């Protein structure tokens, strides 16, 4: 195929056409960025056919362009086809070059930043200030123009575009789920009564056909699917369906299950798409050892060498006290921690109790200080701090021990939200199905397991740290290596068995961000 490049033309070639196209071209969307690029390049052509072909190949790769957005691919192909027959005019060459540049800029932004406008999203969050919703935007953005210039010179455009998308397997699995769900159409599921093993009737056959399409029932035999008997195979399929939707796992298909089953494949496809685009809003993971916490999933995943090693249940912030969505680094562990109660919790939870009974907190081993000196709570008029807007001039500290709400340890990733991972003295809450009980911090169902995972990154063995806990003394243990920690919000994810999991939108982010798509 004939190659063209800026060196292949007279310096005056296409300059005027490029200027005219930039100033008056309804086909080009990223006019400002493209203008900067061409102006710095003396309005010479940037692209050759080899790079253009890489651009087309990337745009037609569904692992990258999973929704098959057209961009300018059809127009670019038409011009390339014409070039095979006859030389293009200067005006056509300018148009081809400009369309390729514009496609790269549009495509790159979709790949790296996603289709949810982060600025508009942050502006919308201001309407939810009473809910204290926090979602920190990804602070990093590529220099698309600089990247493009290098890629064009080295002919490494395709690998560049591949690097723009999240590199995690979890992201690729979501894209694969989208490609599967766009082909699905769910059969009708009627609710007549609760269905359980041993039942017989047309609604059982309906359920079989539905679960065969969703993949929960791995049977394709038409005779089996039409036979209206609820057997053990179907019971196991119902259990898989219940697990994927975080429903009570009892193998009985009840009214609640039926409501979830009546959601169409198109609705679920839209939810998958939202989470694919949401994934691009998170800071990229570059290290091979890290922690990921999914708020709607109530889980913490610990990765070493990019492999999931442990899955720990967590308790998250209540809907009125949501856990913030952001990324940071685990830096140290506190064994036998004391708890300094934050100002917002003092006002919301503790001052009202003190107005009724000034000695109430002492029962929980919470002591009150002012200027480092412990004070008698009975000598303070606590009622004047009800609905108090200023800073309360006291500190409330719960001593280490069995009553301490942080339990035997806390894991610190210093942040302005004053949230961290910690043990809990309310162990029963970690066994609940919907675990929204904290004031923003993340409580661990297996804190000692996380301690053992982090022990190799400290100066102490796990056994030594357990001895420190038994001593009752407060000890700070610093990590030799900071461990990236990512708090995320994914209402759809793919589990280790390949099942597409759907979760409730507890904080309302699905509703807010869906309004920004399309």
ZIMOTA-V95826 format. One record per backbone hydrogen bond with DSSP energy under -1.0 kcal/mol. CO is the residue of the C=O (numbers start at 0). NH is the residue of the N-H. If there is no record, write none. Layout:
{{CO:NH} {CO:NH}}
//
This chain:
{{4:7} {5:8} {9:12} {13:17} {14:18} {15:19} {16:20} {17:21} {18:22} {19:23} {24:27} {28:30} {29:33} {30:34} {31:35} {32:36} {33:37} {34:38} {35:39} {36:40} {37:42} {38:41} {47:51} {48:52} {49:53} {50:54} {51:55} {52:56} {53:57} {54:58} {55:59} {57:60} {60:63} {60:64} {63:65} {64:67} {69:72} {71:75} {72:76} {73:77} {74:78} {75:79} {76:80} {77:81} {78:82} {79:83} {81:84} {81:85} {88:92} {89:93} {90:94} {91:95} {92:96} {93:97} {94:98} {95:99} {96:100} {97:101} {98:102} {99:103} {100:104} {101:105} {102:106} {103:107} {104:108} {105:109} {106:110} {107:111} {108:112} {108:113} {116:120} {117:121} {118:122} {119:123} {120:124} {123:126} {124:127} {127:130} {133:324} {141:143} {142:146} {143:147} {144:148} {145:149} {146:150} {147:151} {148:152} {149:153} {150:154} {150:155} {155:159} {156:160} {157:161} {158:162} {167:171} {168:172} {169:173} {170:174} {171:175} {172:176} {173:177} {174:178} {175:179} {176:180} {177:181} {179:182} {180:183} {194:252} {195:198} {198:229} {200:203} {200:204} {201:205} {202:206} {203:207} {204:208} {205:209} {206:210} {207:211} {208:212} {209:213} {210:216} {216:218} {220:224} {221:225} {222:226} {226:228} {227:200} {229:197} {230:234} {231:235} {232:236} {233:237} {234:238} {235:239} {236:240} {237:241} {238:242} {239:243} {240:244} {241:246} {242:245} {243:501} {247:249} {251:253} {252:194} {253:257} {254:258} {255:259} {256:260} {257:261} {259:262} {263:267} {264:268} {265:269} {266:270} {267:271} {268:272} {269:273} {270:274} {271:275} {272:276} {273:277} {274:278} {277:280} {278:281} {287:305} {289:302} {290:485} {291:300} {292:487} {293:298} {297:313} {298:293} {299:311} {300:291} {301:308} {301:309} {302:289} {303:306} {306:303} {309:301} {311:299} {312:444} {314:442} {315:436} {315:437} {317:320} {324:135} {325:486} {327:484} {329:482} {330:478} {331:411} {332:476} {333:409} {334:474} {338:397} {341:345} {342:346} {343:347} {344:348} {344:349} {345:350} {349:353} {350:354} {352:356} {356:359} {360:363} {360:365} {361:364} {364:398} {366:396} {367:374} {368:394} {369:372} {372:369} {375:378} {376:379} {379:381} {381:384} {382:385} {384:387} {394:368} {395:340} {396:366} {397:338} {400:403} {403:406} {407:335} {408:422} {409:333} {410:420} {411:330} {411:331} {414:417} {419:441} {420:410} {421:443} {425:428} {426:429} {427:430} {434:315} {437:317} {441:421} {442:314} {445:449} {446:450} {447:451} {448:452} {449:453} {450:454} {453:456} {454:457} {456:479} {460:464} {461:465} {462:466} {463:467} {464:468} {465:469} {466:470} {468:471} {474:334} {476:332} {482:329} {483:290} {484:327} {485:292} {487:294} {490:502} {492:500} {494:497} {498:494} {500:492} {503:505} {507:511} {508:512} {509:513} {510:514} {512:515} {513:516}}
//
